[in-house]
Amino acid sequence: MALCETCSYYYYDEEYDEYVCDVYMDEDDMSRLAYSGYKECPYWRDGDEYKVVRHQN
């Protein structure tokens, strides 16, 4: 399961004083996501910046 806390789009917004998802979705994308029955977010991207470096060693 892809957790928001590990996603590279999830960050702390000081203006709102909370964590937010920064994926750009238009109205159609949002509607598709809300009514599609996804169990995991299709936009999730691994936020581990060092994953590639560890893989190279």
PDB file with SEQRES, HELIX, SHEET and CRYST1 records, atoms N, CA, C and O in Angstrom:
SEQRES   1 A   57  MET ALA LEU CYS GLU THR CYS SER TYR TYR TYR TYR ASP          
SEQRES   2 A   57  GLU GLU TYR ASP GLU TYR VAL CYS ASP VAL TYR MET ASP          
SEQRES   3 A   57  GLU ASP ASP MET SER ARG LEU ALA TYR SER GLY TYR LYS          
SEQRES   4 A   57  GLU CYS PRO TYR TRP ARG ASP GLY ASP GLU TYR LYS VAL          
SEQRES   5 A   57  VAL ARG HIS GLN ASN                                          
HELIX    1 AA1 CYS A    4  THR A    6  5                                   3    
HELIX    2 AA2 GLU A   27  SER A   36  1                                  10    
HELIX    3 AA3 LYS A   51  GLN A   56  1                                   6    
SHEET    1 AA1 2 TYR A  10  ASP A  13  0                                        
SHEET    2 AA1 2 GLU A  18  CYS A  21 -1                                        
CRYST1    1.000    1.000    1.000  90.00  90.00  90.00 P 1           1          
ATOM      1  N   MET A   1       0.834  -1.189   0.000  1.00  0.00           N  
ATOM      2  CA  MET A   1       0.000   0.000   0.000  1.00  0.00           C  
ATOM      3  C   MET A   1       0.877   1.251   0.000  1.00  0.00           C  
ATOM      4  O   MET A   1       1.832   1.333   0.773  1.00  0.00           O  
ATOM      5  N   ALA A   2       0.580   2.180  -0.818  1.00  0.00           N  
ATOM      6  CA  ALA A   2       1.342   3.422  -0.910  1.00  0.00           C  
ATOM      7  C   ALA A   2       0.805   4.431   0.099  1.00  0.00           C  
ATOM      8  O   ALA A   2      -0.346   4.859   0.006  1.00  0.00           O  
ATOM      9  N   LEU A   3       1.627   4.803   1.046  1.00  0.00           N  
ATOM     10  CA  LEU A   3       1.221   5.758   2.067  1.00  0.00           C  
ATOM     11  C   LEU A   3       1.599   7.170   1.662  1.00  0.00           C  
ATOM     12  O   LEU A   3       2.658   7.395   1.077  1.00  0.00           O  
ATOM     13  N   CYS A   4       0.742   8.109   1.971  1.00  0.00           N  
ATOM     14  CA  CYS A   4       1.023   9.514   1.634  1.00  0.00           C  
ATOM     15  C   CYS A   4       2.341   9.986   2.242  1.00  0.00           C  
ATOM     16  O   CYS A   4       3.063  10.766   1.619  1.00  0.00           O  
ATOM     17  N   GLU A   5       2.661   9.525   3.445  1.00  0.00           N  
ATOM     18  CA  GLU A   5       3.863   9.997   4.137  1.00  0.00           C  
ATOM     19  C   GLU A   5       5.143   9.635   3.400  1.00  0.00           C  
ATOM     20  O   GLU A   5       6.180  10.258   3.627  1.00  0.00           O  
ATOM     21  N   THR A   6       5.087   8.642   2.525  1.00  0.00           N  
ATOM     22  CA  THR A   6       6.286   8.241   1.785  1.00  0.00           C  
ATOM     23  C   THR A   6       6.287   8.775   0.354  1.00  0.00           C  
ATOM     24  O   THR A   6       7.198   8.479  -0.419  1.00  0.00           O  
ATOM     25  N   CYS A   7       5.283   9.550   0.004  1.00  0.00           N  
ATOM     26  CA  CYS A   7       5.149  10.057  -1.358  1.00  0.00           C  
ATOM     27  C   CYS A   7       5.917  11.363  -1.537  1.00  0.00           C  
ATOM     28  O   CYS A   7       5.947  12.203  -0.637  1.00  0.00           O  
ATOM     29  N   SER A   8       6.530  11.526  -2.689  1.00  0.00           N  
ATOM     30  CA  SER A   8       7.298  12.750  -2.938  1.00  0.00           C  
ATOM     31  C   SER A   8       6.400  13.964  -3.178  1.00  0.00           C  
ATOM     32  O   SER A   8       6.887  15.095  -3.160  1.00  0.00           O  
ATOM     33  N   TYR A   9       5.118  13.757  -3.397  1.00  0.00           N  
ATOM     34  CA  TYR A   9       4.185  14.870  -3.585  1.00  0.00           C  
ATOM     35  C   TYR A   9       3.616  15.393  -2.258  1.00  0.00           C  
ATOM     36  O   TYR A   9       2.925  16.412  -2.241  1.00  0.00           O  
ATOM     37  N   TYR A  10       3.898  14.717  -1.174  1.00  0.00           N  
ATOM     38  CA  TYR A  10       3.333  15.052   0.135  1.00  0.00           C  
ATOM     39  C   TYR A  10       4.335  15.933   0.881  1.00  0.00           C  
ATOM     40  O   TYR A  10       5.473  15.526   1.114  1.00  0.00           O  
ATOM     41  N   TYR A  11       3.909  17.138   1.252  1.00  0.00           N  
ATOM     42  CA  TYR A  11       4.834  18.033   1.932  1.00  0.00           C  
ATOM     43  C   TYR A  11       4.094  18.907   2.944  1.00  0.00           C  
ATOM     44  O   TYR A  11       2.868  19.015   2.915  1.00  0.00           O  
ATOM     45  N   TYR A  12       4.856  19.520   3.826  1.00  0.00           N  
ATOM     46  CA  TYR A  12       4.286  20.389   4.850  1.00  0.00           C  
ATOM     47  C   TYR A  12       4.143  21.799   4.293  1.00  0.00           C  
ATOM     48  O   TYR A  12       5.120  22.403   3.850  1.00  0.00           O  
ATOM     49  N   ASP A  13       2.924  22.318   4.319  1.00  0.00           N  
ATOM     50  CA  ASP A  13       2.632  23.667   3.838  1.00  0.00           C  
ATOM     51  C   ASP A  13       2.519  24.587   5.056  1.00  0.00           C  
ATOM     52  O   ASP A  13       1.588  24.470   5.853  1.00  0.00           O  
ATOM     53  N   GLU A  14       3.475  25.495   5.184  1.00  0.00           N  
ATOM     54  CA  GLU A  14       3.496  26.383   6.350  1.00  0.00           C  
ATOM     55  C   GLU A  14       2.315  27.351   6.374  1.00  0.00           C  
ATOM     56  O   GLU A  14       1.857  27.748   7.445  1.00  0.00           O  
ATOM     57  N   GLU A  15       1.827  27.727   5.202  1.00  0.00           N  
ATOM     58  CA  GLU A  15       0.695  28.645   5.141  1.00  0.00           C  
ATOM     59  C   GLU A  15      -0.568  28.005   5.736  1.00  0.00           C  
ATOM     60  O   GLU A  15      -1.306  28.651   6.480  1.00  0.00           O  
ATOM     61  N   TYR A  16      -0.806  26.742   5.404  1.00  0.00           N  
ATOM     62  CA  TYR A  16      -1.980  26.020   5.920  1.00  0.00           C  
ATOM     63  C   TYR A  16      -1.692  25.324   7.247  1.00  0.00           C  
ATOM     64  O   TYR A  16      -2.616  24.880   7.930  1.00  0.00           O  
ATOM     65  N   ASP A  17      -0.409  25.226   7.616  1.00  0.00           N  
ATOM     66  CA  ASP A  17       0.035  24.572   8.845  1.00  0.00           C  
ATOM     67  C   ASP A  17      -0.405  23.098   8.879  1.00  0.00           C  
ATOM     68  O   ASP A  17      -0.845  22.590   9.911  1.00  0.00           O  
ATOM     69  N   GLU A  18      -0.278  22.439   7.744  1.00  0.00           N  
ATOM     70  CA  GLU A  18      -0.609  21.017   7.659  1.00  0.00           C  
ATOM     71  C   GLU A  18       0.057  20.408   6.433  1.00  0.00           C  
ATOM     72  O   GLU A  18       0.550  21.116   5.554  1.00  0.00           O  
ATOM     73  N   TYR A  19       0.059  19.089   6.396  1.00  0.00           N  
ATOM     74  CA  TYR A  19       0.604  18.378   5.238  1.00  0.00           C  
ATOM     75  C   TYR A  19      -0.426  18.343   4.123  1.00  0.00           C  
ATOM     76  O   TYR A  19      -1.620  18.185   4.374  1.00  0.00           O  
ATOM     77  N   VAL A  20       0.044  18.491   2.886  1.00  0.00           N  
ATOM     78  CA  VAL A  20      -0.837  18.498   1.725  1.00  0.00           C  
ATOM     79  C   VAL A  20      -0.224  17.663   0.601  1.00  0.00           C  
ATOM     80  O   VAL A  20       0.982  17.417   0.577  1.00  0.00           O  
ATOM     81  N   CYS A  21      -1.072  17.238  -0.318  1.00  0.00           N  
ATOM     82  CA  CYS A  21      -0.632  16.517  -1.507  1.00  0.00           C  
ATOM     83  C   CYS A  21      -0.534  17.526  -2.640  1.00  0.00           C  
ATOM     84  O   CYS A  21      -1.485  18.262  -2.906  1.00  0.00           O  
ATOM     85  N   ASP A  22       0.610  17.563  -3.306  1.00  0.00           N  
ATOM     86  CA  ASP A  22       0.869  18.565  -4.331  1.00  0.00           C  
ATOM     87  C   ASP A  22       0.785  17.985  -5.752  1.00  0.00           C  
ATOM     88  O   ASP A  22       1.535  18.398  -6.637  1.00  0.00           O  
ATOM     89  N   VAL A  23      -0.112  17.047  -5.963  1.00  0.00           N  
ATOM     90  CA  VAL A  23      -0.304  16.484  -7.301  1.00  0.00           C  
ATOM     91  C   VAL A  23      -1.253  17.390  -8.063  1.00  0.00           C  
ATOM     92  O   VAL A  23      -2.311  17.762  -7.555  1.00  0.00           O  
ATOM     93  N   TYR A  24      -0.870  17.746  -9.290  1.00  0.00           N  
ATOM     94  CA  TYR A  24      -1.759  18.563 -10.103  1.00  0.00           C  
ATOM     95  C   TYR A  24      -2.805  17.663 -10.747  1.00  0.00           C  
ATOM     96  O   TYR A  24      -2.476  16.763 -11.519  1.00  0.00           O  
ATOM     97  N   MET A  25      -4.062  17.913 -10.422  1.00  0.00           N  
ATOM     98  CA  MET A  25      -5.166  17.181 -11.032  1.00  0.00           C  
ATOM     99  C   MET A  25      -6.211  18.188 -11.475  1.00  0.00           C  
ATOM    100  O   MET A  25      -6.554  19.112 -10.738  1.00  0.00           O  
ATOM    101  N   ASP A  26      -6.712  17.999 -12.684  1.00  0.00           N  
ATOM    102  CA  ASP A  26      -7.820  18.854 -13.101  1.00  0.00           C  
ATOM    103  C   ASP A  26      -9.123  18.229 -12.597  1.00  0.00           C  
ATOM    104  O   ASP A  26      -9.099  17.186 -11.944  1.00  0.00           O  
ATOM    105  N   GLU A  27     -10.232  18.851 -12.891  1.00  0.00           N  
ATOM    106  CA  GLU A  27     -11.524  18.394 -12.389  1.00  0.00           C  
ATOM    107  C   GLU A  27     -11.860  16.982 -12.866  1.00  0.00           C  
ATOM    108  O   GLU A  27     -12.424  16.190 -12.111  1.00  0.00           O  
ATOM    109  N   ASP A  28     -11.520  16.666 -14.105  1.00  0.00           N  
ATOM    110  CA  ASP A  28     -11.784  15.327 -14.639  1.00  0.00           C  
ATOM    111  C   ASP A  28     -10.972  14.264 -13.915  1.00  0.00           C  
ATOM    112  O   ASP A  28     -11.493  13.199 -13.583  1.00  0.00           O  
ATOM    113  N   ASP A  29      -9.694  14.549 -13.670  1.00  0.00           N  
ATOM    114  CA  ASP A  29      -8.843  13.609 -12.941  1.00  0.00           C  
ATOM    115  C   ASP A  29      -9.382  13.367 -11.536  1.00  0.00           C  
ATOM    116  O   ASP A  29      -9.431  12.227 -11.073  1.00  0.00           O  
ATOM    117  N   MET A  30      -9.784  14.439 -10.860  1.00  0.00           N  
ATOM    118  CA  MET A  30     -10.302  14.319  -9.502  1.00  0.00           C  
ATOM    119  C   MET A  30     -11.574  13.479  -9.477  1.00  0.00           C  
ATOM    120  O   MET A  30     -11.754  12.647  -8.587  1.00  0.00           O  
ATOM    121  N   SER A  31     -12.442  13.690 -10.435  1.00  0.00           N  
ATOM    122  CA  SER A  31     -13.679  12.927 -10.518  1.00  0.00           C  
ATOM    123  C   SER A  31     -13.393  11.451 -10.775  1.00  0.00           C  
ATOM    124  O   SER A  31     -13.983  10.578 -10.137  1.00  0.00           O  
ATOM    125  N   ARG A  32     -12.497  11.177 -11.700  1.00  0.00           N  
ATOM    126  CA  ARG A  32     -12.121   9.797 -12.017  1.00  0.00           C  
ATOM    127  C   ARG A  32     -11.559   9.092 -10.795  1.00  0.00           C  
ATOM    128  O   ARG A  32     -11.889   7.935 -10.533  1.00  0.00           O  
ATOM    129  N   LEU A  33     -10.713   9.784 -10.049  1.00  0.00           N  
ATOM    130  CA  LEU A  33     -10.105   9.204  -8.854  1.00  0.00           C  
ATOM    131  C   LEU A  33     -11.160   8.948  -7.777  1.00  0.00           C  
ATOM    132  O   LEU A  33     -11.127   7.909  -7.117  1.00  0.00           O  
ATOM    133  N   ALA A  34     -12.081   9.870  -7.597  1.00  0.00           N  
ATOM    134  CA  ALA A  34     -13.102   9.745  -6.549  1.00  0.00           C  
ATOM    135  C   ALA A  34     -14.072   8.596  -6.825  1.00  0.00           C  
ATOM    136  O   ALA A  34     -14.525   7.938  -5.889  1.00  0.00           O  
ATOM    137  N   TYR A  35     -14.394   8.348  -8.079  1.00  0.00           N  
ATOM    138  CA  TYR A  35     -15.407   7.345  -8.412  1.00  0.00           C  
ATOM    139  C   TYR A  35     -14.858   6.059  -9.009  1.00  0.00           C  
ATOM    140  O   TYR A  35     -15.630   5.201  -9.437  1.00  0.00           O  
ATOM    141  N   SER A  36     -13.559   5.911  -9.045  1.00  0.00           N  
ATOM    142  CA  SER A  36     -12.976   4.763  -9.734  1.00  0.00           C  
ATOM    143  C   SER A  36     -12.836   3.522  -8.869  1.00  0.00           C  
ATOM    144  O   SER A  36     -12.805   2.411  -9.397  1.00  0.00           O  
ATOM    145  N   GLY A  37     -12.751   3.679  -7.571  1.00  0.00           N  
ATOM    146  CA  GLY A  37     -12.555   2.524  -6.708  1.00  0.00           C  
ATOM    147  C   GLY A  37     -11.094   2.156  -6.520  1.00  0.00           C  
ATOM    148  O   GLY A  37     -10.790   1.034  -6.115  1.00  0.00           O  
ATOM    149  N   TYR A  38     -10.172   3.090  -6.809  1.00  0.00           N  
ATOM    150  CA  TYR A  38      -8.752   2.830  -6.567  1.00  0.00           C  
ATOM    151  C   TYR A  38      -8.542   2.491  -5.104  1.00  0.00           C  
ATOM    152  O   TYR A  38      -9.109   3.140  -4.225  1.00  0.00           O  
ATOM    153  N   LYS A  39      -7.734   1.484  -4.841  1.00  0.00           N  
ATOM    154  CA  LYS A  39      -7.372   1.159  -3.468  1.00  0.00           C  
ATOM    155  C   LYS A  39      -6.094   1.888  -3.070  1.00  0.00           C  
ATOM    156  O   LYS A  39      -5.831   2.100  -1.886  1.00  0.00           O  
ATOM    157  N   GLU A  40      -5.303   2.269  -4.071  1.00  0.00           N  
ATOM    158  CA  GLU A  40      -4.074   3.022  -3.850  1.00  0.00           C  
ATOM    159  C   GLU A  40      -4.062   4.218  -4.780  1.00  0.00           C  
ATOM    160  O   GLU A  40      -4.699   4.197  -5.833  1.00  0.00           O  
ATOM    161  N   CYS A  41      -3.358   5.238  -4.404  1.00  0.00           N  
ATOM    162  CA  CYS A  41      -3.272   6.442  -5.212  1.00  0.00           C  
ATOM    163  C   CYS A  41      -2.464   6.166  -6.485  1.00  0.00           C  
ATOM    164  O   CYS A  41      -1.325   5.706  -6.396  1.00  0.00           O  
ATOM    165  N   PRO A  42      -3.021   6.432  -7.647  1.00  0.00           N  
ATOM    166  CA  PRO A  42      -2.295   6.185  -8.899  1.00  0.00           C  
ATOM    167  C   PRO A  42      -1.178   7.200  -9.151  1.00  0.00           C  
ATOM    168  O   PRO A  42      -0.366   7.011 -10.057  1.00  0.00           O  
ATOM    169  N   TYR A  43      -1.129   8.265  -8.364  1.00  0.00           N  
ATOM    170  CA  TYR A  43      -0.114   9.304  -8.538  1.00  0.00           C  
ATOM    171  C   TYR A  43       1.055   9.153  -7.576  1.00  0.00           C  
ATOM    172  O   TYR A  43       1.998   9.942  -7.621  1.00  0.00           O  
ATOM    173  N   TRP A  44       1.005   8.155  -6.712  1.00  0.00           N  
ATOM    174  CA  TRP A  44       2.042   7.974  -5.708  1.00  0.00           C  
ATOM    175  C   TRP A  44       3.400   7.792  -6.368  1.00  0.00           C  
ATOM    176  O   TRP A  44       3.538   7.049  -7.339  1.00  0.00           O  
ATOM    177  N   ARG A  45       4.400   8.480  -5.829  1.00  0.00           N  
ATOM    178  CA  ARG A  45       5.776   8.358  -6.329  1.00  0.00           C  
ATOM    179  C   ARG A  45       6.696   8.283  -5.126  1.00  0.00           C  
ATOM    180  O   ARG A  45       6.582   9.085  -4.200  1.00  0.00           O  
ATOM    181  N   ASP A  46       7.596   7.332  -5.136  1.00  0.00           N  
ATOM    182  CA  ASP A  46       8.501   7.113  -4.005  1.00  0.00           C  
ATOM    183  C   ASP A  46       9.289   8.378  -3.707  1.00  0.00           C  
ATOM    184  O   ASP A  46       9.952   8.928  -4.586  1.00  0.00           O  
ATOM    185  N   GLY A  47       9.214   8.832  -2.473  1.00  0.00           N  
ATOM    186  CA  GLY A  47       9.894  10.056  -2.067  1.00  0.00           C  
ATOM    187  C   GLY A  47      11.288   9.813  -1.517  1.00  0.00           C  
ATOM    188  O   GLY A  47      11.927  10.744  -1.026  1.00  0.00           O  
ATOM    189  N   ASP A  48      11.773   8.572  -1.590  1.00  0.00           N  
ATOM    190  CA  ASP A  48      13.098   8.239  -1.084  1.00  0.00           C  
ATOM    191  C   ASP A  48      14.158   8.699  -2.082  1.00  0.00           C  
ATOM    192  O   ASP A  48      14.410   8.028  -3.083  1.00  0.00           O  
ATOM    193  N   GLU A  49      14.770   9.833  -1.805  1.00  0.00           N  
ATOM    194  CA  GLU A  49      15.759  10.415  -2.723  1.00  0.00           C  
ATOM    195  C   GLU A  49      17.025   9.574  -2.831  1.00  0.00           C  
ATOM    196  O   GLU A  49      17.748   9.675  -3.823  1.00  0.00           O  
ATOM    197  N   TYR A  50      17.307   8.741  -1.822  1.00  0.00           N  
ATOM    198  CA  TYR A  50      18.546   8.002  -1.800  1.00  0.00           C  
ATOM    199  C   TYR A  50      18.401   6.561  -2.297  1.00  0.00           C  
ATOM    200  O   TYR A  50      19.364   5.794  -2.269  1.00  0.00           O  
ATOM    201  N   LYS A  51      17.217   6.198  -2.743  1.00  0.00           N  
ATOM    202  CA  LYS A  51      16.967   4.841  -3.217  1.00  0.00           C  
ATOM    203  C   LYS A  51      17.869   4.486  -4.403  1.00  0.00           C  
ATOM    204  O   LYS A  51      18.423   3.388  -4.458  1.00  0.00           O  
ATOM    205  N   VAL A  52      18.012   5.407  -5.343  1.00  0.00           N  
ATOM    206  CA  VAL A  52      18.858   5.165  -6.519  1.00  0.00           C  
ATOM    207  C   VAL A  52      20.318   5.027  -6.107  1.00  0.00           C  
ATOM    208  O   VAL A  52      21.029   4.168  -6.628  1.00  0.00           O  
ATOM    209  N   VAL A  53      20.765   5.853  -5.189  1.00  0.00           N  
ATOM    210  CA  VAL A  53      22.160   5.803  -4.742  1.00  0.00           C  
ATOM    211  C   VAL A  53      22.447   4.482  -4.052  1.00  0.00           C  
ATOM    212  O   VAL A  53      23.488   3.875  -4.306  1.00  0.00           O  
ATOM    213  N   ARG A  54      21.550   4.019  -3.184  1.00  0.00           N  
ATOM    214  CA  ARG A  54      21.749   2.743  -2.498  1.00  0.00           C  
ATOM    215  C   ARG A  54      21.754   1.604  -3.512  1.00  0.00           C  
ATOM    216  O   ARG A  54      22.487   0.630  -3.338  1.00  0.00           O  
ATOM    217  N   HIS A  55      20.959   1.709  -4.552  1.00  0.00           N  
ATOM    218  CA  HIS A  55      20.896   0.678  -5.581  1.00  0.00           C  
ATOM    219  C   HIS A  55      22.208   0.587  -6.370  1.00  0.00           C  
ATOM    220  O   HIS A  55      22.579  -0.496  -6.821  1.00  0.00           O  
ATOM    221  N   GLN A  56      22.898   1.687  -6.536  1.00  0.00           N  
ATOM    222  CA  GLN A  56      24.130   1.728  -7.326  1.00  0.00           C  
ATOM    223  C   GLN A  56      25.299   1.086  -6.594  1.00  0.00           C  
ATOM    224  O   GLN A  56      26.250   0.629  -7.229  1.00  0.00           O  
ATOM    225  N   ASN A  57      25.240   1.045  -5.276  1.00  0.00           N  
ATOM    226  CA  ASN A  57      26.349   0.472  -4.490  1.00  0.00           C  
ATOM    227  C   ASN A  57      26.340  -1.017  -4.507  1.00  0.00           C  
ATOM    228  O   ASN A  57      27.204  -1.647  -3.896  1.00  0.00           O  
TER     229      ASN A  57                                                      
END                                                                             
